[in-house]
């Protein structure tokens, strides 16, 4: 599409926010020092109360191909922020799971795949790890979509995203951990009542 309208689309500059040359230099530097880009490195500056849900790789019917699971949300982000992040991609609904994760539902599976392709890039270390541990998965066409992907930053915060698994749901009330955000507000409101 970008080529048709005289523009160009480069996922590296879109996701990383740097030039392709700078990205290649970083990759060479990482290789020289024996480092790889993993989901842990992507999320190293995000200290969340809950860790991301890691579903086992399952049959295609266990995935919601019309939804993206987004992890790395902070207290400053809202439903409005999420819709702005996915503007023009066909996002219709945000399902909040906890303080750091949500599912973004799209009009259809094509819109979901386009959002993943435009706003994130696969973590090659994740793909390689799964191909090594599950050789039968190496030919699966949706493998890089169901594994964690490095997302474009929202307001300077790093994101991980992937196709939504049917297990990506809000936990029952008794199993949820207390909210990290709003504790001060909660305590302040209840001390005023006393």
C-alpha positions as CSV (number, residue, x, y, z in Angstrom):
1,X,0.0,0.0,0.0
2,X,2.8,2.4,0.9
3,X,4.5,1.8,-2.4
4,X,1.3,2.4,-4.4
5,X,1.0,5.9,-2.8
6,X,4.6,6.8,-3.2
7,X,5.7,6.2,0.4
8,X,7.6,3.4,2.0
9,X,7.0,1.3,5.0
10,X,9.8,0.0,7.0
11,X,8.8,-2.0,10.1
12,X,12.2,-1.2,11.8
13,X,11.7,2.5,11.7
14,X,8.0,2.2,12.6
15,X,8.6,-0.1,15.6
16,X,12.0,1.0,16.9
17,X,11.8,4.7,16.0
18,X,15.3,4.6,14.6
19,X,16.8,4.4,11.1
20,X,17.5,1.1,9.5
21,X,21.3,1.8,9.7
22,X,21.1,2.4,13.4
23,X,19.1,-0.8,13.9
24,X,21.6,-2.9,11.9
25,X,24.4,-1.4,14.0
26,X,22.6,-2.3,17.2
27,X,22.0,-5.9,15.9
28,X,25.8,-6.2,15.0
29,X,26.7,-4.9,18.5
30,X,24.4,-7.3,20.2
31,X,25.8,-10.2,18.1
32,X,29.4,-9.1,18.9
33,X,28.7,-9.2,22.7
34,X,26.7,-12.4,22.4
35,X,23.3,-10.9,23.3
36,X,20.0,-11.7,21.7
37,X,16.7,-9.8,21.9
38,X,14.3,-11.7,24.1
39,X,11.0,-10.9,25.6
40,X,12.8,-10.4,28.9
41,X,15.1,-7.8,27.4
42,X,12.2,-6.0,25.7
43,X,10.3,-5.8,29.0
44,X,13.4,-5.1,31.3
45,X,12.2,-1.6,32.2
46,X,8.6,-2.7,32.9
47,X,8.2,-3.9,36.4
48,X,4.7,-5.3,36.7
49,X,2.8,-6.9,39.5
50,X,1.8,-9.8,37.3
51,X,3.9,-11.6,34.7
52,X,2.4,-12.2,31.2
53,X,0.4,-15.3,30.7
54,X,2.3,-17.9,28.7
55,X,0.0,-20.3,27.1
56,X,1.3,-23.6,25.7
57,X,1.3,-23.6,21.9
58,X,-2.1,-25.1,21.0
59,X,-4.3,-26.0,18.1
60,X,-5.5,-23.1,15.9
61,X,-9.0,-23.3,17.4
62,X,-7.6,-22.3,20.8
63,X,-6.8,-18.8,19.5
64,X,-8.9,-15.7,18.9
65,X,-7.5,-14.5,15.6
66,X,-9.7,-11.4,15.8
67,X,-8.0,-10.1,19.0
68,X,-4.5,-9.0,20.1
69,X,-3.3,-9.6,23.6
70,X,-1.3,-6.6,24.8
71,X,1.1,-6.6,27.8
72,X,3.1,-3.8,29.3
73,X,0.3,-1.3,30.1
74,X,1.0,1.3,32.7
75,X,-1.2,3.4,35.0
76,X,-1.3,6.3,32.6
77,X,-2.8,4.3,29.8
78,X,-6.6,4.1,29.3
79,X,-9.0,2.7,26.8
80,X,-8.7,5.9,24.9
81,X,-4.9,5.5,24.7
82,X,-5.3,1.9,23.5
83,X,-7.7,3.0,20.7
84,X,-5.4,5.8,19.7
85,X,-2.5,3.2,19.5
86,X,-4.6,1.0,17.1
87,X,-6.3,3.9,15.3
88,X,-7.1,3.1,11.7
89,X,-6.7,-0.7,12.3
90,X,-10.3,-1.6,13.1
91,X,-10.1,-2.0,16.8
92,X,-13.7,-2.3,18.3
93,X,-13.3,-3.2,21.9
94,X,-10.8,-3.4,24.8
95,X,-11.1,-6.2,27.3
96,X,-9.1,-5.2,30.4
97,X,-7.6,-8.3,32.2
98,X,-5.5,-6.7,34.9
99,X,-3.3,-3.6,35.5
100,X,-0.8,-4.6,32.9
101,X,-2.7,-6.6,30.2
102,X,-5.7,-6.3,27.9
103,X,-7.2,-7.9,24.8
104,X,-8.0,-5.6,21.9
105,X,-10.8,-7.0,19.7
106,X,-10.8,-6.1,16.0
107,X,-13.5,-6.1,13.3
108,X,-12.1,-9.3,11.7
109,X,-9.0,-11.5,11.7
110,X,-7.4,-9.6,8.8
111,X,-7.5,-6.3,10.8
112,X,-5.9,-8.1,13.7
113,X,-3.1,-9.5,11.5
114,X,-2.6,-6.1,9.9
115,X,-2.3,-4.5,13.4
116,X,0.3,-7.1,14.5
117,X,2.2,-6.7,11.3
118,X,2.3,-2.9,11.3
119,X,2.8,-2.3,15.0
120,X,5.1,-5.1,16.1
121,X,7.9,-7.3,14.9
122,X,8.6,-10.9,15.9
123,X,11.2,-11.7,18.6
124,X,13.5,-14.0,16.6
125,X,14.8,-15.6,19.8
126,X,11.2,-16.7,20.7
127,X,10.6,-18.2,17.3
128,X,13.9,-20.0,17.3
129,X,13.3,-21.4,20.8
130,X,9.9,-22.8,19.9
131,X,11.2,-24.3,16.6
132,X,14.0,-25.9,18.5
133,X,11.8,-27.3,21.3
134,X,8.9,-28.2,19.0
135,X,10.3,-29.1,15.5
136,X,6.7,-30.0,14.3
137,X,5.8,-26.3,14.8
138,X,8.4,-24.9,12.4
139,X,6.0,-25.2,9.4
140,X,3.0,-23.6,11.3
141,X,2.1,-20.4,9.3
142,X,0.9,-18.4,12.3
143,X,3.8,-19.2,14.6
144,X,5.3,-15.7,14.7
145,X,1.8,-14.3,15.4
146,X,1.0,-16.5,18.4
147,X,4.3,-15.9,20.1
148,X,5.3,-12.7,21.9
149,X,6.2,-9.8,19.5
150,X,8.0,-6.6,20.3
151,X,5.4,-3.8,19.9
152,X,5.8,-0.1,19.1
153,X,6.1,1.9,22.3
154,X,3.1,3.7,23.8
155,X,4.1,7.0,25.4
156,X,7.6,5.7,25.8
157,X,6.6,2.4,27.4
158,X,7.5,-0.9,25.8
159,X,4.8,-3.4,24.8
160,X,4.6,-7.1,24.1
161,X,1.8,-8.4,21.9
162,X,0.5,-11.5,20.3
163,X,-2.6,-13.1,19.0
164,X,-5.1,-13.6,21.8
165,X,-5.3,-17.1,23.3
166,X,-8.6,-18.3,24.7
167,X,-6.9,-18.5,28.1
168,X,-6.3,-14.7,28.1
169,X,-9.3,-13.9,30.3
170,X,-9.8,-11.9,33.5
171,X,-9.2,-14.2,36.5
172,X,-12.1,-14.8,39.0
173,X,-12.3,-12.3,41.8
174,X,-10.8,-14.6,44.4
175,X,-7.7,-15.4,42.3
176,X,-6.8,-11.8,41.3
177,X,-3.9,-10.1,42.8
178,X,-4.5,-6.6,44.3
179,X,-4.2,-3.7,41.9
180,X,-0.8,-2.0,41.8
181,X,-2.3,1.2,40.7
182,X,-4.7,3.2,42.8
183,X,-3.5,1.8,46.1
184,X,-2.7,5.3,47.4
185,X,-6.1,6.6,46.2
186,X,-7.9,3.7,47.8
187,X,-6.1,4.2,51.2
188,X,-6.6,7.9,51.0
189,X,-10.3,7.5,50.4
190,X,-10.8,5.0,53.2
191,X,-8.7,7.0,55.8
192,X,-10.9,10.0,55.1
193,X,-13.9,7.9,55.9
194,X,-12.4,6.9,59.3
